[in-house]
Amino acid sequence: SEAICNAINQYNTQAASLSPPRPPISWQDITEYMFLGEFDLLCHSRTDVRDEDWAKPAHQEATTKYFKLQQAREELVHVSVEVRRLYTAIHDEENEISRVVSQLLPTDPFLASELQKQHHSWHAVNVV
């Protein structure tokens, strides 16, 4: 991504300006870093950010869990909407089948009977 490339370039610029200069990093290096403490520049800067609350593993884990919880809450809203839509679709379909069966009874009782049997099977599944 362009943002990450810009960040790597800025890091390399800052690393070169330190005394003694720090080695530059590449995209490959970034993908191999597991923890914040592996960035040498962060260790040798004026403020060691590894001691900040946001850099501590427990805080990072809590933040991750918080955002997962927020995402789960959003998903519950979406599921609730989908449940209502499904319920409405099932209700509408059952009403439509009942209407069609009523219309077919006088003109084609055999087809109406077969459709009604199918409707009873579907209805049994929908009730569950």
N, CA, C and O atoms as CSV, one atom per row, in Angstrom:
chain,resi,resn,atom,element,x,y,z
A,1,SER,N,N,0.832,-1.177,0.000
A,1,SER,CA,C,0.000,0.000,0.000
A,1,SER,C,C,0.881,1.246,0.000
A,1,SER,O,O,2.006,1.230,0.499
A,2,GLU,N,N,0.361,2.295,-0.554
A,2,GLU,CA,C,1.129,3.539,-0.664
A,2,GLU,C,C,1.423,4.132,0.709
A,2,GLU,O,O,2.509,4.667,0.933
A,3,ALA,N,N,0.473,4.042,1.623
A,3,ALA,CA,C,0.673,4.583,2.975
A,3,ALA,C,C,1.808,3.865,3.691
A,3,ALA,O,O,2.619,4.494,4.370
A,4,ILE,N,N,1.862,2.553,3.537
A,4,ILE,CA,C,2.929,1.793,4.201
A,4,ILE,C,C,4.272,2.113,3.565
A,4,ILE,O,O,5.272,2.242,4.272
A,5,CYS,N,N,4.314,2.243,2.250
A,5,CYS,CA,C,5.566,2.620,1.575
A,5,CYS,C,C,6.041,3.989,2.040
A,5,CYS,O,O,7.236,4.190,2.258
A,6,ASN,N,N,5.113,4.933,2.194
A,6,ASN,CA,C,5.482,6.259,2.706
A,6,ASN,C,C,6.023,6.164,4.122
A,6,ASN,O,O,6.996,6.836,4.464
A,7,ALA,N,N,5.398,5.333,4.947
A,7,ALA,CA,C,5.868,5.160,6.325
A,7,ALA,C,C,7.264,4.550,6.343
A,7,ALA,O,O,8.105,4.952,7.148
A,8,ILE,N,N,7.516,3.588,5.468
A,8,ILE,CA,C,8.855,2.978,5.388
A,8,ILE,C,C,9.876,4.028,4.972
A,8,ILE,O,O,10.967,4.089,5.538
A,9,ASN,N,N,9.533,4.857,3.988
A,9,ASN,CA,C,10.450,5.919,3.544
A,9,ASN,C,C,10.728,6.913,4.666
A,9,ASN,O,O,11.872,7.326,4.860
A,10,GLN,N,N,9.688,7.300,5.406
A,10,GLN,CA,C,9.888,8.226,6.527
A,10,GLN,C,C,10.754,7.588,7.606
A,10,GLN,O,O,11.633,8.239,8.170
A,11,TYR,N,N,10.505,6.321,7.889
A,11,TYR,CA,C,11.317,5.604,8.877
A,11,TYR,C,C,12.780,5.609,8.447
A,11,TYR,O,O,13.666,5.921,9.242
A,12,ASN,N,N,13.029,5.260,7.183
A,12,ASN,CA,C,14.404,5.200,6.691
A,12,ASN,C,C,15.084,6.562,6.756
A,12,ASN,O,O,16.276,6.648,7.052
A,13,THR,N,N,14.333,7.626,6.480
A,13,THR,CA,C,14.883,8.983,6.585
A,13,THR,C,C,15.264,9.296,8.027
A,13,THR,O,O,16.354,9.801,8.295
A,14,GLN,N,N,14.353,8.991,8.958
A,14,GLN,CA,C,14.628,9.247,10.377
A,14,GLN,C,C,15.759,8.360,10.890
A,14,GLN,O,O,16.600,8.817,11.663
A,15,ALA,N,N,15.788,7.116,10.473
A,15,ALA,CA,C,16.829,6.187,10.921
A,15,ALA,C,C,18.200,6.663,10.465
A,15,ALA,O,O,19.179,6.533,11.200
A,16,ALA,N,N,18.278,7.208,9.265
A,16,ALA,CA,C,19.556,7.697,8.743
A,16,ALA,C,C,20.020,8.946,9.483
A,16,ALA,O,O,21.219,9.217,9.541
A,17,SER,N,N,19.085,9.713,10.051
A,17,SER,CA,C,19.460,10.963,10.724
A,17,SER,C,C,19.903,10.746,12.170
A,17,SER,O,O,20.407,11.676,12.798
A,18,LEU,N,N,19.730,9.555,12.703
A,18,LEU,CA,C,20.146,9.279,14.079
A,18,LEU,C,C,21.656,9.132,14.159
A,18,LEU,O,O,22.332,8.878,13.161
A,19,SER,N,N,22.163,9.298,15.364
A,19,SER,CA,C,23.597,9.130,15.570
A,19,SER,C,C,23.809,8.008,16.571
A,19,SER,O,O,23.433,8.196,17.728
A,20,PRO,N,N,24.352,6.907,16.244
A,20,PRO,CA,C,24.740,6.469,14.896
A,20,PRO,C,C,23.505,6.114,14.074
A,20,PRO,O,O,22.452,5.796,14.626
A,21,PRO,N,N,23.642,6.171,12.767
A,21,PRO,CA,C,22.500,5.853,11.908
A,21,PRO,C,C,22.039,4.405,12.106
A,21,PRO,O,O,22.837,3.505,12.367
A,22,ARG,N,N,20.763,4.222,11.975
A,22,ARG,CA,C,20.181,2.880,12.086
A,22,ARG,C,C,20.006,2.305,10.681
A,22,ARG,O,O,19.885,3.049,9.708
A,23,PRO,N,N,19.996,0.998,10.586
A,23,PRO,CA,C,19.850,0.399,9.251
A,23,PRO,C,C,18.452,0.658,8.680
A,23,PRO,O,O,17.471,0.701,9.422
A,24,PRO,N,N,18.372,0.826,7.380
A,24,PRO,CA,C,17.056,1.025,6.759
A,24,PRO,C,C,16.242,-0.274,6.798
A,24,PRO,O,O,16.782,-1.364,6.988
A,25,ILE,N,N,14.945,-0.122,6.614
A,25,ILE,CA,C,14.078,-1.302,6.574
A,25,ILE,C,C,13.402,-1.391,5.214
A,25,ILE,O,O,13.346,-0.418,4.463
A,26,SER,N,N,12.899,-2.561,4.923
A,26,SER,CA,C,12.198,-2.785,3.657
A,26,SER,C,C,10.819,-3.364,3.956
A,26,SER,O,O,10.489,-3.670,5.102
A,27,TRP,N,N,10.032,-3.504,2.912
A,27,TRP,CA,C,8.707,-4.107,3.060
A,27,TRP,C,C,8.835,-5.508,3.648
A,27,TRP,O,O,8.037,-5.896,4.502
A,28,GLN,N,N,9.820,-6.261,3.205
A,28,GLN,CA,C,10.041,-7.620,3.708
A,28,GLN,C,C,10.317,-7.602,5.208
A,28,GLN,O,O,9.825,-8.458,5.943
A,29,ASP,N,N,11.108,-6.622,5.664
A,29,ASP,CA,C,11.391,-6.516,7.106
A,29,ASP,C,C,10.105,-6.288,7.891
A,29,ASP,O,O,9.893,-6.896,8.940
A,30,ILE,N,N,9.255,-5.418,7.380
A,30,ILE,CA,C,8.010,-5.085,8.076
A,30,ILE,C,C,7.147,-6.328,8.253
A,30,ILE,O,O,6.569,-6.547,9.318
A,31,THR,N,N,7.065,-7.132,7.212
A,31,THR,CA,C,6.215,-8.318,7.306
A,31,THR,C,C,6.760,-9.341,8.286
A,31,THR,O,O,6.020,-10.205,8.755
A,32,GLU,N,N,8.041,-9.253,8.599
A,32,GLU,CA,C,8.638,-10.213,9.528
A,32,GLU,C,C,8.597,-9.733,10.977
A,32,GLU,O,O,8.807,-10.534,11.889
A,33,TYR,N,N,8.332,-8.445,11.212
A,33,TYR,CA,C,8.294,-7.940,12.585
A,33,TYR,C,C,7.070,-8.481,13.302
A,33,TYR,O,O,5.958,-8.431,12.776
A,34,MET,N,N,7.276,-8.990,14.490
A,34,MET,CA,C,6.170,-9.553,15.258
A,34,MET,C,C,5.692,-8.579,16.341
A,34,MET,O,O,4.499,-8.522,16.640
A,35,PHE,N,N,6.597,-7.833,16.915
A,35,PHE,CA,C,6.247,-6.970,18.032
A,35,PHE,C,C,6.816,-5.581,17.809
A,35,PHE,O,O,7.778,-5.396,17.065
A,36,LEU,N,N,6.214,-4.629,18.455
A,36,LEU,CA,C,6.642,-3.239,18.357
A,36,LEU,C,C,8.093,-3.067,18.784
A,36,LEU,O,O,8.803,-2.236,18.219
A,37,GLY,N,N,8.544,-3.833,19.766
A,37,GLY,CA,C,9.906,-3.722,20.290
A,37,GLY,C,C,10.972,-4.094,19.295
A,37,GLY,O,O,12.147,-3.819,19.540
A,38,GLU,N,N,10.623,-4.706,18.182
A,38,GLU,CA,C,11.615,-5.088,17.194
A,38,GLU,C,C,12.044,-3.906,16.316
A,38,GLU,O,O,13.009,-4.028,15.562
A,39,PHE,N,N,11.360,-2.785,16.396
A,39,PHE,CA,C,11.764,-1.602,15.646
A,39,PHE,C,C,12.862,-0.890,16.433
A,39,PHE,O,O,12.584,-0.242,17.442
A,40,ASP,N,N,14.101,-1.009,15.976
A,40,ASP,CA,C,15.225,-0.392,16.686
A,40,ASP,C,C,15.055,1.112,16.824
A,40,ASP,O,O,15.435,1.681,17.848
A,41,LEU,N,N,14.499,1.762,15.826
A,41,LEU,CA,C,14.323,3.212,15.889
A,41,LEU,C,C,13.483,3.593,17.096
A,41,LEU,O,O,13.756,4.606,17.739
A,42,LEU,N,N,12.468,2.803,17.414
A,42,LEU,CA,C,11.614,3.103,18.553
A,42,LEU,C,C,12.374,2.945,19.863
A,42,LEU,O,O,12.069,3.625,20.842
A,43,CYS,N,N,13.354,2.060,19.890
A,43,CYS,CA,C,14.147,1.856,21.113
A,43,CYS,C,C,15.084,3.027,21.366
A,43,CYS,O,O,15.343,3.370,22.520
A,44,HIS,N,N,15.590,3.640,20.314
A,44,HIS,CA,C,16.624,4.660,20.467
A,44,HIS,C,C,16.114,6.079,20.249
A,44,HIS,O,O,16.914,7.011,20.176
A,45,SER,N,N,14.843,6.256,20.148
A,45,SER,CA,C,14.304,7.602,19.990
A,45,SER,C,C,14.222,8.271,21.358
A,45,SER,O,O,14.502,7.641,22.378
A,46,ARG,N,N,13.842,9.541,21.382
A,46,ARG,CA,C,13.783,10.284,22.645
A,46,ARG,C,C,12.838,9.632,23.639
A,46,ARG,O,O,13.144,9.534,24.827
A,47,THR,N,N,11.710,9.195,23.157
A,47,THR,CA,C,10.721,8.557,24.020
A,47,THR,C,C,10.611,7.099,23.614
A,47,THR,O,O,10.327,6.784,22.458
A,48,ASP,N,N,10.834,6.226,24.561
A,48,ASP,CA,C,10.722,4.800,24.278
A,48,ASP,C,C,9.244,4.434,24.314
A,48,ASP,O,O,8.663,4.251,25.384
A,49,VAL,N,N,8.646,4.330,23.139
A,49,VAL,CA,C,7.210,4.086,23.056
A,49,VAL,C,C,6.831,2.698,23.542
A,49,VAL,O,O,5.651,2.420,23.757
A,50,ARG,N,N,7.798,1.834,23.716
A,50,ARG,CA,C,7.487,0.498,24.221
A,50,ARG,C,C,6.934,0.557,25.637
A,50,ARG,O,O,6.261,-0.374,26.079
A,51,ASP,N,N,7.213,1.654,26.358
A,51,ASP,CA,C,6.716,1.805,27.728
A,51,ASP,C,C,5.335,2.456,27.780
A,51,ASP,O,O,4.722,2.531,28.845
A,52,GLU,N,N,4.851,2.919,26.645
A,52,GLU,CA,C,3.525,3.527,26.602
A,52,GLU,C,C,2.462,2.453,26.809
A,52,GLU,O,O,2.656,1.293,26.445
A,53,ASP,N,N,1.328,2.856,27.403
A,53,ASP,CA,C,0.256,1.896,27.659
A,53,ASP,C,C,-0.217,1.205,26.385
A,53,ASP,O,O,-0.452,-0.004,26.379
A,54,TRP,N,N,-0.354,1.973,25.309
A,54,TRP,CA,C,-0.881,1.405,24.076
A,54,TRP,C,C,0.049,0.379,23.451
A,54,TRP,O,O,-0.380,-0.398,22.599
A,55,ALA,N,N,1.319,0.359,23.858
A,55,ALA,CA,C,2.282,-0.581,23.292
A,55,ALA,C,C,2.378,-1.878,24.084
A,55,ALA,O,O,3.021,-2.829,23.641
A,56,LYS,N,N,1.749,-1.926,25.242
A,56,LYS,CA,C,1.827,-3.125,26.082
A,56,LYS,C,C,0.913,-4.210,25.511
A,56,LYS,O,O,-0.208,-3.924,25.090
A,57,PRO,N,N,1.393,-5.448,25.498
A,57,PRO,CA,C,0.600,-6.540,24.913
A,57,PRO,C,C,-0.796,-6.682,25.527
A,57,PRO,O,O,-1.759,-6.943,24.806
A,58,ALA,N,N,-0.917,-6.516,26.831
A,58,ALA,CA,C,-2.233,-6.656,27.472
A,58,ALA,C,C,-3.197,-5.585,26.964
A,58,ALA,O,O,-4.375,-5.865,26.743
A,59,HIS,N,N,-2.702,-4.367,26.781
A,59,HIS,CA,C,-3.549,-3.280,26.278
A,59,HIS,C,C,-3.902,-3.509,24.810
A,59,HIS,O,O,-5.022,-3.236,24.379
A,60,GLN,N,N,-2.931,-4.013,24.051
A,60,GLN,CA,C,-3.209,-4.311,22.645
A,60,GLN,C,C,-4.273,-5.397,22.534
A,60,GLN,O,O,-5.176,-5.315,21.701
A,61,GLU,N,N,-4.156,-6.413,23.382
A,61,GLU,CA,C,-5.137,-7.499,23.369
A,61,GLU,C,C,-6.520,-6.989,23.778
A,61,GLU,O,O,-7.529,-7.359,23.178
A,62,ALA,N,N,-6.555,-6.136,24.803
A,62,ALA,CA,C,-7.838,-5.575,25.244
A,62,ALA,C,C,-8.464,-4.727,24.135
A,62,ALA,O,O,-9.674,-4.781,23.914
A,63,THR,N,N,-7.646,-3.954,23.449
A,63,THR,CA,C,-8.145,-3.130,22.347
A,63,THR,C,C,-8.695,-4.005,21.225
A,63,THR,O,O,-9.755,-3.723,20.666
A,64,THR,N,N,-7.966,-5.061,20.905
A,64,THR,CA,C,-8.426,-5.986,19.864
A,64,THR,C,C,-9.758,-6.606,20.252
A,64,THR,O,O,-10.668,-6.695,19.428
A,65,LYS,N,N,-9.876,-7.034,21.504
A,65,LYS,CA,C,-11.126,-7.638,21.968
A,65,LYS,C,C,-12.266,-6.621,21.954
A,65,LYS,O,O,-13.400,-6.958,21.615
A,66,TYR,N,N,-11.962,-5.380,22.323
A,66,TYR,CA,C,-12.980,-4.331,22.304
A,66,TYR,C,C,-13.541,-4.159,20.891
A,66,TYR,O,O,-14.757,-4.118,20.698
A,67,PHE,N,N,-12.645,-4.060,19.907
A,67,PHE,CA,C,-13.112,-3.847,18.540
A,67,PHE,C,C,-13.829,-5.074,17.987
A,67,PHE,O,O,-14.752,-4.941,17.183
A,68,LYS,N,N,-13.416,-6.261,18.408
A,68,LYS,CA,C,-14.145,-7.468,18.000
A,68,LYS,C,C,-15.546,-7.464,18.602
A,68,LYS,O,O,-16.508,-7.869,17.950
A,69,LEU,N,N,-15.659,-7.006,19.848
A,69,LEU,CA,C,-16.967,-6.910,20.491
A,69,LEU,C,C,-17.846,-5.899,19.763
A,69,LEU,O,O,-19.032,-6.148,19.545
A,70,GLN,N,N,-17.270,-4.764,19.386
A,70,GLN,CA,C,-18.021,-3.757,18.630
A,70,GLN,C,C,-18.503,-4.344,17.299
A,70,GLN,O,O,-19.641,-4.116,16.888
A,71,GLN,N,N,-17.633,-5.096,16.639
A,71,GLN,CA,C,-17.996,-5.706,15.365
A,71,GLN,C,C,-19.110,-6.731,15.564
A,71,GLN,O,O,-20.018,-6.832,14.738
A,72,ALA,N,N,-19.044,-7.490,16.657
A,72,ALA,CA,C,-20.093,-8.477,16.943
A,72,ALA,C,C,-21.430,-7.784,17.180
A,72,ALA,O,O,-22.471,-8.278,16.747
A,73,ARG,N,N,-21.407,-6.649,17.862
A,73,ARG,CA,C,-22.653,-5.901,18.093
A,73,ARG,C,C,-23.249,-5.414,16.774
A,73,ARG,O,O,-24.461,-5.474,16.567
A,74,GLU,N,N,-22.382,-4.931,15.887
A,74,GLU,CA,C,-22.865,-4.496,14.572
A,74,GLU,C,C,-23.449,-5.677,13.803
A,74,GLU,O,O,-24.469,-5.548,13.126
A,75,GLU,N,N,-22.793,-6.821,13.916
A,75,GLU,CA,C,-23.277,-8.011,13.216
A,75,GLU,C,C,-24.638,-8.436,13.752
A,75,GLU,O,O,-25.485,-8.897,12.987
A,76,LEU,N,N,-24.859,-8.288,15.056
A,76,LEU,CA,C,-26.164,-8.614,15.633
A,76,LEU,C,C,-27.269,-7.751,15.030
A,76,LEU,O,O,-28.377,-8.229,14.786
A,77,VAL,N,N,-26.963,-6.492,14.795
A,77,VAL,CA,C,-27.947,-5.604,14.162
A,77,VAL,C,C,-28.270,-6.109,12.756
A,77,VAL,O,O,-29.435,-6.174,12.364
A,78,HIS,N,N,-27.223,-6.468,11.999
A,78,HIS,CA,C,-27.437,-6.967,10.637
A,78,HIS,C,C,-28.230,-8.277,10.646
A,78,HIS,O,O,-29.121,-8.474,9.820
A,79,VAL,N,N,-27.900,-9.161,11.577
A,79,VAL,CA,C,-28.617,-10.437,11.667
A,79,VAL,C,C,-30.079,-10.196,12.025
A,79,VAL,O,O,-30.972,-10.858,11.496
A,80,SER,N,N,-30.318,-9.251,12.921
A,80,SER,CA,C,-31.688,-8.933,13.311
A,80,SER,C,C,-32.503,-8.471,12.105
A,80,SER,O,O,-33.657,-8.868,11.945
A,81,VAL,N,N,-31.915,-7.646,11.271
A,81,VAL,CA,C,-32.593,-7.172,10.061
A,81,VAL,C,C,-32.862,-8.348,9.121
A,81,VAL,O,O,-33.952,-8.466,8.560
A,82,GLU,N,N,-31.870,-9.211,8.954
A,82,GLU,CA,C,-32.042,-10.362,8.067
A,82,GLU,C,C,-33.121,-11.311,8.574
A,82,GLU,O,O,-33.876,-11.874,7.781
A,83,VAL,N,N,-33.199,-11.492,9.893
A,83,VAL,CA,C,-34.232,-12.356,10.471
A,83,VAL,C,C,-35.610,-11.795,10.153
A,83,VAL,O,O,-36.514,-12.540,9.776
A,84,ARG,N,N,-35.775,-10.483,10.305
A,84,ARG,CA,C,-37.068,-9.862,9.988
A,84,ARG,C,C,-37.420,-10.043,8.514
A,84,ARG,O,O,-38.564,-10.341,8.172
A,85,ARG,N,N,-36.426,-9.859,7.648
A,85,ARG,CA,C,-36.672,-10.024,6.209
A,85,ARG,C,C,-37.072,-11.460,5.882
A,85,ARG,O,O,-37.996,-11.693,5.104
A,86,LEU,N,N,-36.372,-12.416,6.481
A,86,LEU,CA,C,-36.692,-13.821,6.233
A,86,LEU,C,C,-38.087,-14.159,6.741
A,86,LEU,O,O,-38.854,-14.841,6.061
A,87,TYR,N,N,-38.411,-13.679,7.936
A,87,TYR,CA,C,-39.740,-13.928,8.499
A,87,TYR,C,C,-40.823,-13.362,7.576
A,87,TYR,O,O,-41.829,-14.020,7.311
A,88,THR,N,N,-40.610,-12.154,7.098
A,88,THR,CA,C,-41.580,-11.519,6.203
A,88,THR,C,C,-41.708,-12.301,4.897
A,88,THR,O,O,-42.814,-12.500,4.395
A,89,ALA,N,N,-40.582,-12.741,4.351
A,89,ALA,CA,C,-40.617,-13.502,3.096
A,89,ALA,C,C,-41.372,-14.813,3.273
A,89,ALA,O,O,-42.167,-15.192,2.414
A,90,ILE,N,N,-41.130,-15.504,4.378
A,90,ILE,CA,C,-41.836,-16.765,4.647
A,90,ILE,C,C,-43.330,-16.508,4.800
A,90,ILE,O,O,-44.153,-17.236,4.244
A,91,HIS,N,N,-43.674,-15.479,5.550
A,91,HIS,CA,C,-45.082,-15.132,5.771
A,91,HIS,C,C,-45.771,-14.802,4.445
A,91,HIS,O,O,-46.867,-15.286,4.165
A,92,ASP,N,N,-45.113,-13.973,3.638
A,92,ASP,CA,C,-45.692,-13.594,2.343
A,92,ASP,C,C,-45.848,-14.803,1.421
A,92,ASP,O,O,-46.853,-14.936,0.724
A,93,GLU,N,N,-44.847,-15.678,1.425
A,93,GLU,CA,C,-44.913,-16.861,0.568
A,93,GLU,C,C,-46.066,-17.776,0.984
A,93,GLU,O,O,-46.782,-18.301,0.132
A,94,GLU,N,N,-46.241,-17.964,2.279
A,94,GLU,CA,C,-47.339,-18.814,2.747
A,94,GLU,C,C,-48.696,-18.212,2.382
A,94,GLU,O,O,-49.611,-18.932,1.983
A,95,ASN,N,N,-48.821,-16.913,2.518
A,95,ASN,CA,C,-50.076,-16.255,2.117
A,95,ASN,C,C,-50.333,-16.418,0.622
A,95,ASN,O,O,-51.463,-16.667,0.204
A,96,GLU,N,N,-49.285,-16.278,-0.175
A,96,GLU,CA,C,-49.423,-16.409,-1.625
A,96,GLU,C,C,-49.813,-17.838,-2.009
A,96,GLU,O,O,-50.673,-18.038,-2.867
A,97,ILE,N,N,-49.193,-18.815,-1.384
A,97,ILE,CA,C,-49.530,-20.211,-1.694
A,97,ILE,C,C,-50.977,-20.500,-1.305
A,97,ILE,O,O,-51.705,-21.149,-2.057
A,98,SER,N,N,-51.391,-20.027,-0.147
A,98,SER,CA,C,-52.788,-20.230,0.273
A,98,SER,C,C,-53.755,-19.593,-0.713
A,98,SER,O,O,-54.799,-20.169,-1.022
A,99,ARG,N,N,-53.419,-18.420,-1.205
A,99,ARG,CA,C,-54.269,-17.730,-2.179
A,99,ARG,C,C,-54.346,-18.518,-3.485
A,99,ARG,O,O,-55.423,-18.671,-4.061
A,100,VAL,N,N,-53.205,-19.015,-3.948
A,100,VAL,CA,C,-53.175,-19.771,-5.202
A,100,VAL,C,C,-53.951,-21.080,-5.058
A,100,VAL,O,O,-54.679,-21.473,-5.969
A,101,VAL,N,N,-53.800,-21.753,-3.922
A,101,VAL,CA,C,-54.551,-22.995,-3.681
A,101,VAL,C,C,-56.045,-22.705,-3.717
A,101,VAL,O,O,-56.804,-23.465,-4.318
A,102,SER,N,N,-56.472,-21.633,-3.093
A,102,SER,CA,C,-57.899,-21.261,-3.092
A,102,SER,C,C,-58.402,-20.996,-4.505
A,102,SER,O,O,-59.529,-21.357,-4.841
A,103,GLN,N,N,-57.579,-20.371,-5.326
A,103,GLN,CA,C,-57.973,-20.085,-6.708
A,103,GLN,C,C,-58.025,-21.356,-7.551
A,103,GLN,O,O,-58.863,-21.475,-8.445
A,104,LEU,N,N,-57.129,-22.309,-7.268
A,104,LEU,CA,C,-57.066,-23.528,-8.067
A,104,LEU,C,C,-58.140,-24.550,-7.707
A,104,LEU,O,O,-58.512,-25.368,-8.549
A,105,LEU,N,N,-58.640,-24.521,-6.485
A,105,LEU,CA,C,-59.612,-25.531,-6.042
A,105,LEU,C,C,-60.801,-25.687,-6.995
A,105,LEU,O,O,-61.145,-26.819,-7.335
A,106,PRO,N,N,-61.435,-24.616,-7.435
A,106,PRO,CA,C,-62.589,-24.809,-8.331
A,106,PRO,C,C,-62.199,-25.280,-9.735
A,106,PRO,O,O,-62.949,-26.031,-10.358
A,107,THR,N,N,-61.046,-24.853,-10.238
A,107,THR,CA,C,-60.690,-25.155,-11.631
A,107,THR,C,C,-59.810,-26.393,-11.786
A,107,THR,O,O,-59.947,-27.124,-12.767
A,108,ASP,N,N,-58.911,-26.639,-10.835
A,108,ASP,CA,C,-57.983,-27.780,-10.944
A,108,ASP,C,C,-57.727,-28.349,-9.551
A,108,ASP,O,O,-56.681,-28.083,-8.958
A,109,PRO,N,N,-58.663,-29.123,-9.026
A,109,PRO,CA,C,-58.544,-29.610,-7.651
A,109,PRO,C,C,-57.328,-30.517,-7.423
A,109,PRO,O,O,-56.775,-30.546,-6.324
A,110,PHE,N,N,-56.913,-31.257,-8.459
A,110,PHE,CA,C,-55.754,-32.142,-8.287
A,110,PHE,C,C,-54.461,-31.337,-8.096
A,110,PHE,O,O,-53.647,-31.649,-7.227
A,111,LEU,N,N,-54.291,-30.319,-8.905
A,111,LEU,CA,C,-53.123,-29.444,-8.759
A,111,LEU,C,C,-53.178,-28.707,-7.423
A,111,LEU,O,O,-52.162,-28.567,-6.743
A,112,ALA,N,N,-54.359,-28.243,-7.056
A,112,ALA,CA,C,-54.526,-27.550,-5.771
A,112,ALA,C,C,-54.166,-28.478,-4.619
A,112,ALA,O,O,-53.513,-28.061,-3.663
A,113,SER,N,N,-54.591,-29.740,-4.710
A,113,SER,CA,C,-54.290,-30.717,-3.664
A,113,SER,C,C,-52.785,-30.974,-3.568
A,113,SER,O,O,-52.233,-31.046,-2.470
A,114,GLU,N,N,-52.128,-31.113,-4.714
A,114,GLU,CA,C,-50.676,-31.356,-4.726
A,114,GLU,C,C,-49.920,-30.151,-4.161
A,114,GLU,O,O,-48.984,-30.303,-3.376
A,115,LEU,N,N,-50.332,-28.977,-4.564
A,115,LEU,CA,C,-49.698,-27.757,-4.050
A,115,LEU,C,C,-49.920,-27.631,-2.547
A,115,LEU,O,O,-49.036,-27.190,-1.813
A,116,GLN,N,N,-51.097,-28.018,-2.102
A,116,GLN,CA,C,-51.401,-27.950,-0.672
A,116,GLN,C,C,-50.531,-28.936,0.121
A,116,GLN,O,O,-50.086,-28.622,1.225
A,117,LYS,N,N,-50.291,-30.130,-0.446
A,117,LYS,CA,C,-49.398,-31.096,0.211
A,117,LYS,C,C,-47.988,-30.522,0.334
A,117,LYS,O,O,-47.356,-30.612,1.387
A,118,GLN,N,N,-47.509,-29.932,-0.758
A,118,GLN,CA,C,-46.179,-29.306,-0.725
A,118,GLN,C,C,-46.144,-28.175,0.305
A,118,GLN,O,O,-45.172,-28.009,1.043
A,119,HIS,N,N,-47.215,-27.415,0.333
A,119,HIS,CA,C,-47.293,-26.299,1.277
A,119,HIS,C,C,-47.225,-26.797,2.712
A,119,HIS,O,O,-46.575,-26.172,3.549
A,120,HIS,N,N,-47.879,-27.902,3.009
A,120,HIS,CA,C,-47.835,-28.450,4.371
A,120,HIS,C,C,-46.408,-28.862,4.742
A,120,HIS,O,O,-45.980,-28.660,5.878
A,121,SER,N,N,-45.674,-29.438,3.787
A,121,SER,CA,C,-44.270,-29.809,4.045
A,121,SER,C,C,-43.427,-28.566,4.312
A,121,SER,O,O,-42.646,-28.528,5.263
A,122,TRP,N,N,-43.590,-27.558,3.471
A,122,TRP,CA,C,-42.832,-26.316,3.651
A,122,TRP,C,C,-43.197,-25.644,4.971
A,122,TRP,O,O,-42.342,-25.135,5.694
A,123,HIS,N,N,-44.480,-25.660,5.254
A,123,HIS,CA,C,-44.958,-25.023,6.484
A,123,HIS,C,C,-44.350,-25.711,7.712
A,123,HIS,O,O,-43.967,-25.044,8.674
A,124,ALA,N,N,-44.262,-27.039,7.676
A,124,ALA,CA,C,-43.669,-27.778,8.800
A,124,ALA,C,C,-42.213,-27.368,9.013
A,124,ALA,O,O,-41.757,-27.248,10.149
A,125,VAL,N,N,-41.495,-27.158,7.925
A,125,VAL,CA,C,-40.097,-26.709,8.033
A,125,VAL,C,C,-40.042,-25.275,8.545
A,125,VAL,O,O,-39.217,-24.955,9.401
A,126,ASN,N,N,-40.905,-24.418,8.034
A,126,ASN,CA,C,-40.889,-23.008,8.426
A,126,ASN,C,C,-41.279,-22.794,9.880
A,126,ASN,O,O,-40.824,-21.839,10.510
A,127,VAL,N,N,-42.116,-23.671,10.418
A,127,VAL,CA,C,-42.549,-23.531,11.812
A,127,VAL,C,C,-41.385,-23.796,12.763
A,127,VAL,O,O,-41.309,-23.211,13.844
A,128,VAL,N,N,-40.481,-24.684,12.350
A,128,VAL,CA,C,-39.331,-25.021,13.191
A,128,VAL,C,C,-38.469,-23.814,13.281
A,128,VAL,O,O,-37.430,-23.845,13.939
